[in-house]
Amino acid sequence: MTQGRGRHPARIRMKKPDQALLDRYMLVWSTRELHFHTGNFPPVTSQSIFGTNALLILDIGSATGELSHALAADHPDFNILGIEISTKPIWRSLVNAHRKNLHNVKYLKTDFRLLYPLMQPDSVQAAYLHFPVPVLTGADEKHAIFSERFLDALHIGLVDQGVIGFTSDNEHYFSDVAQRASQRNDFRLLTDKKECEAAVPLHKSYYHDVWERQGRLTQRFVLLNRK
Ligand SMILES: C[S@@+](CC[C@H](N)C(=O)[O-])C[C@H]1O[C@@H](n2cnc3c(N)ncnc32)[C@H](O)[C@@H]1O
């Protein structure tokens, strides 16, 4: 079995939502444009995306939106931004956000890695990277979201004591990423279940439920930002 199998919410069936819903909940930032003309885009802040000054909570690879919905409902004083590279999962996310009457959530269709230059200091309270596709070979590396650059950008974007939540169902990948994160002086790594829960209560994403139903072990760490 390949590591990617069963991990592609892009393949869901989903009809295009009404334009009014798309306008309200979805931004599309072309990866090509971002790559070549980053300066044409606004900073990734609540002010530019939501028009308010609340801190952001990022759901990176938000897929069909379950985590972002739970976060939006539990944190009405924050703005939740789901960043997702595939269109159809975002369509499903926004239809359900509307059904749930959520006002503090939006979805940005783009590659998260192209947003690093647009991150603004102290603008983010928390960032979740839940169940990214495990990167186990050099060939997979080009798809990897977690990297030193990822941590550099979030170190700047997060407030002091802001958090990164990371989960994986792949033991090898989890250990590798945790080991790399532990080398950083600008974050404090928490792996103990109780310490993680005290720092940031766990909200389960879609794949968390899927893997648990299949009896797979899931693991989590939390990184506390140090400024
Ligand atoms: C295995 S799914 C996990 C989804 C969700 N986080 C969860 O736990 O249920 C990985 C998601 O990340 C998205 N993704 C992959 N690379 C991305 C990138 N560079 N930027 C934004 N989203 C990305 C994929 O399209 C997919 O929806």
The ligand as an ORCA input file, in Angstrom:
! r2SCAN-3c Opt
* xyz 0 1
  C      -4.346     13.668      4.391
  S      -5.211     15.148      4.230
  C      -5.458     15.661      5.930
  C      -6.620     16.606      6.022
  C      -6.953     17.177      7.413
  N      -5.861     17.979      7.941
  C      -7.330     16.073      8.366
  O      -6.551     15.807      9.301
  O      -8.402     15.502      8.203
  C      -3.971     16.330      3.695
  C      -4.618     17.593      3.102
  O      -3.603     18.578      2.875
  C      -3.834     19.195      1.611
  N      -2.528     19.720      1.176
  C      -1.452     19.003      0.765
  N      -0.420     19.826      0.497
  C      -0.841     21.086      0.741
  C      -0.231     22.383      0.649
  N       1.029     22.502      0.248
  N      -0.962     23.475      0.990
  C      -2.247     23.347      1.386
  N      -2.881     22.147      1.493
  C      -2.191     21.043      1.178
  C      -4.380     18.047      0.758
  O      -5.078     18.512     -0.368
  C      -5.277     17.336      1.763
  O      -6.577     17.883      1.788
*
